[in-house]
Amino acid sequence: MKLKITIDNKTYEVDVEASEPESPAATAARGPVMESAPVRLPPAPAKPVEAASADEAKICRSPVAGIVVRVVTQVGQTLQSGDVLLVLEAMKMETSVTAPVAGKVAAVKVAAGESVQAGQIVVEFA
């Protein structure tokens, strides 16, 4: 069949062939038709409520999720702001976690080799 089509005031003559509808056997040979479906993600896990009433000025939290490589400080040690408390490994890089305030270490909540989550309390100050 020949058709005349006009686009932007230009006329084109085109040949058009009618195709035969595919047989069910040809459709089955290609395999099932996959349709997209909505993806449901599980709800984000709740972060553990850790010392919700803790005085934020007297704690140090992990800045990233990772593995504790080494703990530099110990209970009873007096530190200045910026002193290294521990070293974390995250994505093959080491991150030094430093004291946010000057003070005496009351508790070290992690040990070398342990996993920590971002925001987890790692050291408490007196």
Secondary structure, DSSP 8 states (H G I E B T S, - for coil): -EEEEEETTEEEEEE--------HHHHHHH---------------------TTS-GGGEEE-SS-EEEEEE---TT-EE-TT-EEEEEEETTEEEEEE-SS-EEEEEE---TT-EE-TT-EEEEE-
